[in-house]
Amino acid sequence: MSGAEKIVEQVIETLNKNKGVDIVKIDLRRIENCFCSFFVICHGTSNTHVASLSDYVHDEVNEYTGEKPLHVEGEQQAQWVVLDYGNVVVHIFQKEQRDYYQLEDFWVDAEITRIEEN
């Protein structure tokens, strides 16, 4: 298992455990000239929930893989938080923003996996 796959696995486990809604893994490795290998997308139920999910992912990925995000964007407003791990980019939305931007629709050629809630 590659480092990116370990990060994705930990992100999904953390989001699922902390009630991230509608978790999706997008495998971009077969997309030519793509800037990363995976997207993980979910949404929360409030600003507080989005911020908490972001904190949990940051802490647990660091604890279990030793990786920290290269960049984090959107923590202040907690409408759409992006954690960039290089080959893995995590998007945690509020539902309204997720519905508006529809990131999953941009990657129709990628392998998209919907994660079942625990």
FIZA-690215 format. One record per residue (C-alpha): residue in one letter; x, y, z. Coordinates in steps of 0.2 Angstrom, whole numbers, padded with zeros to 4 digits, always signed. Example, Ala and Ser with C-alpha at 12.3 -4.5 7.8 and 13.67 -1.06 7.14 Angstrom:
// FIZA-690215
A+0062-0022+0039S+0068-0005+0036
***
This chain:
// FIZA-690215
M+0000+0000+0000S+0007+0017-0005G+0008+0032+0007A-0006+0040-0002E-0017+0025+0000K-0013+0024+0019I-0018+0043+0020V-0034+0040+0011E-0038+0025+0022Q-0035+0034+0038V-0045+0050+0031I-0060+0039+0027E-0059+0029+0044T-0058+0046+0053L-0073+0054+0043N-0083+0039+0045K-0080+0037+0064N-0084+0056+0066K-0100+0056+0056G-0094+0064+0040V-0109+0063+0028D-0109+0055+0011I-0090+0051+0010V-0083+0048-0007K-0066+0043-0013I-0061+0048-0030D-0046+0038-0038L-0037+0050-0050R-0022+0040-0054R-0028+0035-0071I-0032+0053-0076E-0018+0060-0087N-0009+0075-0080C-0019+0076-0064F-0011+0085-0050C-0015+0072-0036S-0019+0054-0034F-0035+0055-0023F-0049+0066-0018V-0059+0062-0002I-0075+0072-0001C-0088+0073+0012H-0099+0086+0021G-0104+0090+0038T-0120+0096+0046S-0115+0113+0053N-0099+0125+0053T-0094+0117+0070H-0096+0099+0063V-0085+0104+0047A-0072+0112+0058S-0072+0097+0070L-0070+0084+0055S-0056+0094+0048D-0047+0094+0066Y-0050+0075+0068V-0043+0072+0050H-0028+0083+0054D-0024+0075+0070E-0028+0057+0066V-0018+0056+0049N-0003+0064+0058E-0005+0051+0073Y-0007+0036+0062T+0004+0040+0046G+0015+0054+0052E+0009+0065+0038K+0004+0083+0040P-0006+0093+0027L+0005+0104+0016H-0009+0117+0016V-0026+0120+0024E-0038+0132+0017G-0056+0137+0023E-0054+0133+0042Q-0060+0151+0047Q-0077+0150+0039A-0079+0131+0039Q-0090+0131+0024W-0077+0121+0013V-0061+0116+0021V-0047+0109+0010L-0033+0098+0018D-0019+0096+0005Y-0008+0081+0008G+0001+0082-0009N-0006+0066-0018V-0022+0067-0007V-0034+0081-0006V-0048+0081+0007H-0063+0092+0004I-0075+0094+0019F-0090+0104+0014Q-0106+0111+0021K-0120+0103+0011E-0125+0118+0002Q-0108+0122-0004R-0105+0103-0009D-0122+0104-0019Y-0117+0120-0027Y-0099+0115-0033Q-0103+0097-0036L-0084+0091-0037E-0089+0073-0040D-0096+0078-0057F-0079+0085-0063W-0071+0068-0062V-0083+0057-0072D-0068+0047-0079A-0061+0043-0062E-0065+0028-0051I-0078+0035-0039T-0081+0025-0023R-0095+0029-0011I-0091+0024+0007E-0105+0016+0017E-0108+0024+0034N-0104+0013+0049
***
